[in-house]
């Protein structure tokens, strides 16, 4: 699953509600947090990891070089998803 913190667009937030629902439901897949929100994104990663959910933090790329990191995160998520 790909999850962004700012699901409500310019007003921000929303993704944290999805993350909490995943934790309550004991989601067993891989979650790729793609948020560039400097506070909300990392907080969601911590909350999901605390619920023992396999989480990859891959902020959407916005500058040169970060596309490589994004592709690497997708590769890791795919590998983890196949192992589940």
Biopython code that builds the backbone (N, CA, C, O; Angstrom):
import numpy as np
from Bio.PDB.StructureBuilder import StructureBuilder

atoms = [
    (1, "UNK", "N", (0.845, -1.161, 0.000)),
    (1, "UNK", "CA", (0.000, 0.000, 0.000)),
    (1, "UNK", "C", (0.898, 1.234, 0.000)),
    (1, "UNK", "O", (1.912, 1.282, 0.697)),
    (2, "UNK", "N", (0.509, 2.223, -0.789)),
    (2, "UNK", "CA", (1.214, 3.505, -0.799)),
    (2, "UNK", "C", (0.374, 4.490, -0.015)),
    (2, "UNK", "O", (-0.833, 4.599, -0.232)),
    (3, "UNK", "N", (1.012, 5.209, 0.900)),
    (3, "UNK", "CA", (0.273, 6.102, 1.787)),
    (3, "UNK", "C", (0.979, 7.448, 1.890)),
    (3, "UNK", "O", (2.192, 7.523, 2.085)),
    (4, "UNK", "N", (0.194, 8.499, 1.757)),
    (4, "UNK", "CA", (0.693, 9.864, 1.902)),
    (4, "UNK", "C", (0.038, 10.471, 3.136)),
    (4, "UNK", "O", (-1.110, 10.154, 3.449)),
    (5, "UNK", "N", (0.753, 11.332, 3.832)),
    (5, "UNK", "CA", (0.180, 11.987, 5.003)),
    (5, "UNK", "C", (-0.873, 13.009, 4.585)),
    (5, "UNK", "O", (-1.945, 13.079, 5.187)),
    (6, "UNK", "N", (-0.577, 13.791, 3.568)),
    (6, "UNK", "CA", (-1.432, 14.897, 3.170)),
    (6, "UNK", "C", (-2.506, 14.463, 2.172)),
    (6, "UNK", "O", (-2.485, 14.876, 1.013)),
    (7, "UNK", "N", (-3.423, 13.649, 2.616)),
    (7, "UNK", "CA", (-4.510, 13.193, 1.748)),
    (7, "UNK", "C", (-5.557, 14.272, 1.532)),
    (7, "UNK", "O", (-6.347, 14.195, 0.591)),
    (8, "UNK", "N", (-5.565, 15.281, 2.401)),
    (8, "UNK", "CA", (-6.548, 16.360, 2.280)),
    (8, "UNK", "C", (-6.018, 17.536, 1.454)),
    (8, "UNK", "O", (-6.559, 18.640, 1.521)),
    (9, "UNK", "N", (-4.968, 17.299, 0.685)),
    (9, "UNK", "CA", (-4.438, 18.356, -0.171)),
    (9, "UNK", "C", (-3.824, 19.498, 0.602)),
    (9, "UNK", "O", (-3.035, 19.279, 1.521)),
    (10, "UNK", "N", (-4.183, 20.716, 0.237)),
    (10, "UNK", "CA", (-3.552, 21.901, 0.825)),
    (10, "UNK", "C", (-3.832, 22.047, 2.310)),
    (10, "UNK", "O", (-3.067, 22.707, 3.014)),
    (11, "UNK", "N", (-4.906, 21.448, 2.805)),
    (11, "UNK", "CA", (-5.182, 21.559, 4.240)),
    (11, "UNK", "C", (-4.390, 20.542, 5.038)),
    (11, "UNK", "O", (-4.311, 20.644, 6.263)),
    (12, "UNK", "N", (-3.802, 19.562, 4.365)),
    (12, "UNK", "CA", (-2.925, 18.588, 5.012)),
    (12, "UNK", "C", (-3.656, 17.542, 5.829)),
    (12, "UNK", "O", (-4.866, 17.615, 6.042)),
    (13, "UNK", "N", (-2.880, 16.563, 6.281)),
    (13, "UNK", "CA", (-3.409, 15.512, 7.145)),
    (13, "UNK", "C", (-4.260, 14.492, 6.419)),
    (13, "UNK", "O", (-4.404, 14.529, 5.197)),
    (14, "UNK", "N", (-4.811, 13.596, 7.183)),
    (14, "UNK", "CA", (-5.692, 12.573, 6.648)),
    (14, "UNK", "C", (-5.057, 11.197, 6.621)),
    (14, "UNK", "O", (-5.696, 10.206, 6.974)),
    (15, "UNK", "N", (-3.812, 11.133, 6.205)),
    (15, "UNK", "CA", (-3.127, 9.849, 6.128)),
    (15, "UNK", "C", (-2.949, 9.192, 7.479)),
    (15, "UNK", "O", (-2.890, 7.967, 7.577)),
    (16, "UNK", "N", (-2.863, 10.006, 8.526)),
    (16, "UNK", "CA", (-2.691, 9.436, 9.863)),
    (16, "UNK", "C", (-3.903, 8.599, 10.272)),
    (16, "UNK", "O", (-3.773, 7.644, 11.038)),
    (17, "UNK", "N", (-5.069, 8.955, 9.764)),
    (17, "UNK", "CA", (-6.282, 8.174, 10.070)),
    (17, "UNK", "C", (-6.222, 6.803, 9.398)),
    (17, "UNK", "O", (-6.639, 5.798, 9.974)),
    (18, "UNK", "N", (-5.707, 6.778, 8.191)),
    (18, "UNK", "CA", (-5.543, 5.512, 7.480)),
    (18, "UNK", "C", (-4.510, 4.650, 8.204)),
    (18, "UNK", "O", (-4.712, 3.447, 8.373)),
    (19, "UNK", "N", (-3.405, 5.262, 8.631)),
    (19, "UNK", "CA", (-2.357, 4.529, 9.346)),
    (19, "UNK", "C", (-2.906, 3.926, 10.640)),
    (19, "UNK", "O", (-2.596, 2.782, 10.971)),
    (20, "UNK", "N", (-3.709, 4.682, 11.361)),
    (20, "UNK", "CA", (-4.302, 4.160, 12.605)),
    (20, "UNK", "C", (-5.242, 2.995, 12.317)),
    (20, "UNK", "O", (-5.268, 2.018, 13.065)),
    (21, "UNK", "N", (-6.016, 3.095, 11.234)),
    (21, "UNK", "CA", (-6.928, 2.005, 10.867)),
    (21, "UNK", "C", (-6.132, 0.751, 10.487)),
    (21, "UNK", "O", (-6.529, -0.363, 10.826)),
    (22, "UNK", "N", (-5.014, 0.933, 9.786)),
    (22, "UNK", "CA", (-4.172, -0.207, 9.429)),
    (22, "UNK", "C", (-3.617, -0.878, 10.685)),
    (22, "UNK", "O", (-3.568, -2.105, 10.776)),
    (23, "UNK", "N", (-3.204, -0.066, 11.644)),
    (23, "UNK", "CA", (-2.674, -0.610, 12.901)),
    (23, "UNK", "C", (-3.756, -1.354, 13.677)),
    (23, "UNK", "O", (-3.507, -2.438, 14.205)),
    (24, "UNK", "N", (-4.949, -0.780, 13.747)),
    (24, "UNK", "CA", (-6.051, -1.451, 14.460)),
    (24, "UNK", "C", (-6.425, -2.767, 13.784)),
    (24, "UNK", "O", (-6.745, -3.749, 14.454)),
    (25, "UNK", "N", (-6.382, -2.780, 12.466)),
    (25, "UNK", "CA", (-6.744, -3.968, 11.710)),
    (25, "UNK", "C", (-5.611, -4.970, 11.569)),
    (25, "UNK", "O", (-5.771, -6.009, 10.928)),
    (26, "UNK", "N", (-4.465, -4.661, 12.167)),
    (26, "UNK", "CA", (-3.289, -5.520, 12.122)),
    (26, "UNK", "C", (-2.896, -5.865, 10.682)),
    (26, "UNK", "O", (-2.659, -7.026, 10.348)),
    (27, "UNK", "N", (-2.834, -4.847, 9.854)),
    (27, "UNK", "CA", (-2.452, -4.996, 8.445)),
    (27, "UNK", "C", (-1.116, -5.719, 8.355)),
    (27, "UNK", "O", (-0.193, -5.396, 9.102)),
    (28, "UNK", "N", (-0.996, -6.677, 7.469)),
    (28, "UNK", "CA", (0.218, -7.479, 7.357)),
    (28, "UNK", "C", (0.955, -7.303, 6.039)),
    (28, "UNK", "O", (1.882, -8.058, 5.745)),
    (29, "UNK", "N", (0.560, -6.322, 5.243)),
    (29, "UNK", "CA", (1.279, -6.049, 4.010)),
    (29, "UNK", "C", (2.395, -5.049, 4.263)),
    (29, "UNK", "O", (2.730, -4.745, 5.408)),
    (30, "UNK", "N", (2.956, -4.549, 3.189)),
    (30, "UNK", "CA", (4.004, -3.533, 3.249)),
    (30, "UNK", "C", (3.356, -2.182, 2.976)),
    (30, "UNK", "O", (2.543, -2.055, 2.061)),
    (31, "UNK", "N", (3.713, -1.177, 3.764)),
    (31, "UNK", "CA", (3.225, 0.177, 3.551)),
    (31, "UNK", "C", (4.409, 1.047, 3.127)),
    (31, "UNK", "O", (5.416, 1.121, 3.831)),
    (32, "UNK", "N", (4.280, 1.702, 1.977)),
    (32, "UNK", "CA", (5.280, 2.658, 1.520)),
    (32, "UNK", "C", (4.733, 4.042, 1.815)),
    (32, "UNK", "O", (3.773, 4.487, 1.186)),
    (33, "UNK", "N", (5.347, 4.721, 2.774)),
    (33, "UNK", "CA", (4.938, 6.080, 3.118)),
    (33, "UNK", "C", (5.692, 7.011, 2.183)),
    (33, "UNK", "O", (6.916, 7.123, 2.251)),
    (34, "UNK", "N", (4.941, 7.682, 1.303)),
    (34, "UNK", "CA", (5.556, 8.515, 0.271)),
    (34, "UNK", "C", (5.443, 10.002, 0.577)),
    (34, "UNK", "O", (5.682, 10.834, -0.298)),
    (35, "UNK", "N", (5.091, 10.336, 1.780)),
    (35, "UNK", "CA", (4.844, 11.722, 2.145)),
    (35, "UNK", "C", (6.118, 12.545, 2.267)),
    (35, "UNK", "O", (7.126, 12.074, 2.794)),
    (36, "UNK", "N", (6.065, 13.781, 1.774)),
    (36, "UNK", "CA", (7.172, 14.713, 1.984)),
    (36, "UNK", "C", (6.869, 15.660, 3.140)),
    (36, "UNK", "O", (7.650, 16.570, 3.417)),
    (37, "UNK", "N", (5.745, 15.453, 3.812)),
    (37, "UNK", "CA", (5.425, 16.271, 4.985)),
    (37, "UNK", "C", (6.502, 16.008, 6.031)),
    (37, "UNK", "O", (6.660, 14.868, 6.469)),
    (38, "UNK", "N", (7.256, 17.047, 6.446)),
    (38, "UNK", "CA", (8.416, 16.833, 7.311)),
    (38, "UNK", "C", (8.078, 16.351, 8.720)),
    (38, "UNK", "O", (8.942, 15.803, 9.404)),
    (39, "UNK", "N", (6.870, 16.541, 9.151)),
    (39, "UNK", "CA", (6.468, 16.091, 10.485)),
    (39, "UNK", "C", (5.573, 14.856, 10.385)),
    (39, "UNK", "O", (5.821, 13.846, 11.043)),
    (40, "UNK", "N", (4.538, 14.947, 9.561)),
    (40, "UNK", "CA", (3.554, 13.875, 9.463)),
    (40, "UNK", "C", (4.085, 12.589, 8.876)),
    (40, "UNK", "O", (3.754, 11.507, 9.360)),
    (41, "UNK", "N", (4.908, 12.684, 7.833)),
    (41, "UNK", "CA", (5.450, 11.485, 7.195)),
    (41, "UNK", "C", (6.253, 10.620, 8.159)),
    (41, "UNK", "O", (5.937, 9.443, 8.338)),
    (42, "UNK", "N", (7.291, 11.184, 8.784)),
    (42, "UNK", "CA", (8.083, 10.387, 9.723)),
    (42, "UNK", "C", (7.260, 9.885, 10.920)),
    (42, "UNK", "O", (7.515, 8.795, 11.432)),
    (43, "UNK", "N", (6.287, 10.666, 11.360)),
    (43, "UNK", "CA", (5.440, 10.226, 12.479)),
    (43, "UNK", "C", (4.624, 9.001, 12.074)),
    (43, "UNK", "O", (4.488, 8.059, 12.855)),
    (44, "UNK", "N", (4.078, 9.010, 10.850)),
    (44, "UNK", "CA", (3.331, 7.847, 10.382)),
    (44, "UNK", "C", (4.240, 6.625, 10.301)),
    (44, "UNK", "O", (3.828, 5.525, 10.671)),
    (45, "UNK", "N", (5.457, 6.800, 9.830)),
    (45, "UNK", "CA", (6.408, 5.690, 9.747)),
    (45, "UNK", "C", (6.638, 5.104, 11.135)),
    (45, "UNK", "O", (6.612, 3.885, 11.305)),
    (46, "UNK", "N", (6.860, 5.956, 12.121)),
    (46, "UNK", "CA", (7.078, 5.485, 13.497)),
    (46, "UNK", "C", (5.856, 4.758, 14.037)),
    (46, "UNK", "O", (5.982, 3.699, 14.651)),
    (47, "UNK", "N", (4.667, 5.325, 13.808)),
    (47, "UNK", "CA", (3.438, 4.707, 14.317)),
    (47, "UNK", "C", (3.176, 3.349, 13.669)),
    (47, "UNK", "O", (2.782, 2.402, 14.350)),
    (48, "UNK", "N", (3.390, 3.252, 12.367)),
    (48, "UNK", "CA", (3.185, 1.984, 11.674)),
    (48, "UNK", "C", (4.201, 0.944, 12.142)),
    (48, "UNK", "O", (3.850, -0.213, 12.374)),
    (49, "UNK", "N", (5.456, 1.359, 12.278)),
    (49, "UNK", "CA", (6.491, 0.434, 12.736)),
    (49, "UNK", "C", (6.202, -0.030, 14.167)),
    (49, "UNK", "O", (6.434, -1.194, 14.496)),
    (50, "UNK", "N", (5.702, 0.863, 15.014)),
    (50, "UNK", "CA", (5.359, 0.500, 16.395)),
    (50, "UNK", "C", (4.246, -0.540, 16.431)),
    (50, "UNK", "O", (4.144, -1.309, 17.387)),
    (51, "UNK", "N", (3.408, -0.566, 15.390)),
    (51, "UNK", "CA", (2.328, -1.553, 15.289)),
    (51, "UNK", "C", (2.804, -2.811, 14.560)),
    (51, "UNK", "O", (1.993, -3.649, 14.167)),
    (52, "UNK", "N", (4.119, -2.939, 14.382)),
    (52, "UNK", "CA", (4.739, -4.090, 13.714)),
    (52, "UNK", "C", (4.305, -4.237, 12.258)),
    (52, "UNK", "O", (4.193, -5.348, 11.741)),
    (53, "UNK", "N", (4.064, -3.105, 11.605)),
    (53, "UNK", "CA", (3.729, -3.104, 10.189)),
    (53, "UNK", "C", (5.002, -2.808, 9.410)),
    (53, "UNK", "O", (5.706, -1.842, 9.706)),
    (54, "UNK", "N", (5.295, -3.636, 8.417)),
    (54, "UNK", "CA", (6.492, -3.467, 7.594)),
    (54, "UNK", "C", (6.347, -2.170, 6.796)),
    (54, "UNK", "O", (5.459, -2.048, 5.952)),
    (55, "UNK", "N", (7.218, -1.214, 7.069)),
    (55, "UNK", "CA", (7.071, 0.125, 6.515)),
    (55, "UNK", "C", (8.352, 0.575, 5.813)),
    (55, "UNK", "O", (9.457, 0.374, 6.317)),
    (56, "UNK", "N", (8.182, 1.180, 4.655)),
    (56, "UNK", "CA", (9.288, 1.768, 3.900)),
    (56, "UNK", "C", (8.996, 3.259, 3.789)),
    (56, "UNK", "O", (7.900, 3.652, 3.390)),
    (57, "UNK", "N", (9.973, 4.090, 4.141)),
    (57, "UNK", "CA", (9.798, 5.538, 4.024)),
    (57, "UNK", "C", (10.443, 5.990, 2.724)),
    (57, "UNK", "O", (11.659, 5.880, 2.563)),
    (58, "UNK", "N", (9.646, 6.494, 1.802)),
    (58, "UNK", "CA", (10.136, 6.913, 0.488)),
    (58, "UNK", "C", (9.445, 8.207, 0.080)),
    (58, "UNK", "O", (8.510, 8.184, -0.721)),
    (59, "UNK", "N", (9.897, 9.338, 0.623)),
    (59, "UNK", "CA", (9.270, 10.608, 0.235)),
    (59, "UNK", "C", (9.313, 10.790, -1.281)),
    (59, "UNK", "O", (10.302, 10.448, -1.929)),
    (60, "UNK", "N", (8.252, 11.321, -1.825)),
    (60, "UNK", "CA", (8.188, 11.568, -3.267)),
    (60, "UNK", "C", (9.377, 12.421, -3.676)),
    (60, "UNK", "O", (9.741, 13.372, -2.984)),
    (61, "UNK", "N", (9.977, 12.074, -4.806)),
    (61, "UNK", "CA", (11.183, 12.803, -5.191)),
    (61, "UNK", "C", (10.845, 14.201, -5.684)),
    (61, "UNK", "O", (9.869, 14.410, -6.404)),
    (62, "UNK", "N", (11.673, 15.148, -5.278)),
    (62, "UNK", "CA", (11.484, 16.544, -5.670)),
    (62, "UNK", "C", (12.787, 17.183, -6.142)),
    (62, "UNK", "O", (12.794, 18.336, -6.574)),
    (63, "UNK", "N", (13.865, 16.451, -6.061)),
    (63, "UNK", "CA", (15.125, 17.034, -6.506)),
    (63, "UNK", "C", (15.993, 15.959, -7.164)),
    (63, "UNK", "O", (15.707, 14.766, -7.061)),
    (64, "UNK", "N", (17.042, 16.395, -7.831)),
    (64, "UNK", "CA", (17.936, 15.482, -8.539)),
    (64, "UNK", "C", (18.522, 14.447, -7.576)),
    (64, "UNK", "O", (18.969, 14.796, -6.484)),
    (65, "UNK", "N", (18.521, 13.214, -7.968)),
    (65, "UNK", "CA", (19.111, 12.165, -7.141)),
    (65, "UNK", "C", (18.110, 11.427, -6.288)),
    (65, "UNK", "O", (18.338, 10.270, -5.937)),
    (66, "UNK", "N", (17.001, 12.067, -5.943)),
    (66, "UNK", "CA", (16.052, 11.402, -5.069)),
    (66, "UNK", "C", (15.204, 10.375, -5.812)),
    (66, "UNK", "O", (14.604, 9.503, -5.184)),
    (67, "UNK", "N", (15.147, 10.465, -7.143)),
    (67, "UNK", "CA", (14.428, 9.446, -7.900)),
    (67, "UNK", "C", (15.073, 8.080, -7.682)),
    (67, "UNK", "O", (14.376, 7.068, -7.612)),
    (68, "UNK", "N", (16.384, 8.048, -7.575)),
    (68, "UNK", "CA", (17.104, 6.801, -7.294)),
    (68, "UNK", "C", (16.657, 6.221, -5.957)),
    (68, "UNK", "O", (16.431, 5.016, -5.849)),
    (69, "UNK", "N", (16.529, 7.066, -4.943)),
    (69, "UNK", "CA", (16.091, 6.609, -3.623)),
    (69, "UNK", "C", (14.661, 6.084, -3.675)),
    (69, "UNK", "O", (14.337, 5.088, -3.028)),
    (70, "UNK", "N", (13.806, 6.754, -4.445)),
    (70, "UNK", "CA", (12.416, 6.332, -4.597)),
    (70, "UNK", "C", (12.353, 4.951, -5.244)),
    (70, "UNK", "O", (11.631, 4.072, -4.773)),
    (71, "UNK", "N", (13.102, 4.764, -6.313)),
    (71, "UNK", "CA", (13.119, 3.463, -6.995)),
    (71, "UNK", "C", (13.660, 2.364, -6.077)),
    (71, "UNK", "O", (13.173, 1.234, -6.090)),
    (72, "UNK", "N", (14.668, 2.710, -5.287)),
    (72, "UNK", "CA", (15.235, 1.742, -4.347)),
    (72, "UNK", "C", (14.186, 1.338, -3.308)),
    (72, "UNK", "O", (14.072, 0.158, -2.975)),
    (73, "UNK", "N", (13.434, 2.287, -2.803)),
    (73, "UNK", "CA", (12.393, 1.983, -1.819)),
    (73, "UNK", "C", (11.317, 1.086, -2.421)),
    (73, "UNK", "O", (10.827, 0.169, -1.762)),
    (74, "UNK", "N", (10.953, 1.351, -3.673)),
    (74, "UNK", "CA", (9.954, 0.517, -4.334)),
    (74, "UNK", "C", (10.467, -0.908, -4.507)),
    (74, "UNK", "O", (9.717, -1.873, -4.361)),
    (75, "UNK", "N", (11.734, -1.023, -4.815)),
    (75, "UNK", "CA", (12.334, -2.347, -4.970)),
    (75, "UNK", "C", (12.305, -3.107, -3.645)),
    (75, "UNK", "O", (11.964, -4.290, -3.609)),
    (76, "UNK", "N", (12.666, -2.423, -2.558)),
    (76, "UNK", "CA", (12.635, -3.041, -1.233)),
    (76, "UNK", "C", (11.213, -3.457, -0.878)),
    (76, "UNK", "O", (10.993, -4.562, -0.384)),
    (77, "UNK", "N", (10.257, -2.584, -1.126)),
    (77, "UNK", "CA", (8.861, -2.895, -0.816)),
    (77, "UNK", "C", (8.396, -4.098, -1.618)),
    (77, "UNK", "O", (7.692, -4.956, -1.087)),
    (78, "UNK", "N", (8.771, -4.176, -2.870)),
    (78, "UNK", "CA", (8.382, -5.302, -3.697)),
    (78, "UNK", "C", (8.975, -6.605, -3.198)),
    (78, "UNK", "O", (8.302, -7.636, -3.195)),
    (79, "UNK", "N", (10.223, -6.568, -2.778)),
    (79, "UNK", "CA", (10.888, -7.753, -2.237)),
    (79, "UNK", "C", (10.211, -8.200, -0.952)),
    (79, "UNK", "O", (9.977, -9.391, -0.750)),
    (80, "UNK", "N", (9.899, -7.254, -0.092)),
    (80, "UNK", "CA", (9.235, -7.595, 1.176)),
    (80, "UNK", "C", (7.839, -8.150, 0.917)),
    (80, "UNK", "O", (7.403, -9.089, 1.583)),
    (81, "UNK", "N", (7.140, -7.562, -0.056)),
    (81, "UNK", "CA", (5.793, -8.021, -0.377)),
    (81, "UNK", "C", (5.770, -9.445, -0.900)),
    (81, "UNK", "O", (4.844, -10.202, -0.610)),
    (82, "UNK", "N", (6.787, -9.812, -1.669)),
    (82, "UNK", "CA", (6.865, -11.185, -2.198)),
    (82, "UNK", "C", (7.188, -12.168, -1.091)),
    (82, "UNK", "O", (6.776, -13.327, -1.146)),
    (83, "UNK", "N", (7.930, -11.711, -0.075)),
    (83, "UNK", "CA", (8.325, -12.608, 1.010)),
    (83, "UNK", "C", (7.170, -12.872, 1.973)),
    (83, "UNK", "O", (7.198, -13.851, 2.718)),
    (84, "UNK", "N", (6.160, -12.011, 1.964)),
    (84, "UNK", "CA", (5.058, -12.144, 2.925)),
    (84, "UNK", "C", (4.138, -13.296, 2.577)),
    (84, "UNK", "O", (3.162, -13.542, 3.286)),
]
sb = StructureBuilder()
sb.init_structure("model")
sb.init_model(0)
sb.init_chain("A")
sb.init_seg("    ")
for serial, (resi, resn, name, xyz) in enumerate(atoms, 1):
    if name == "N":
        sb.init_residue(resn, " ", resi, " ")
    sb.init_atom(name, np.array(xyz, "f"), 0.0, 1.0, " ", f" {name:<3s}", serial, name[0])
structure = sb.get_structure()
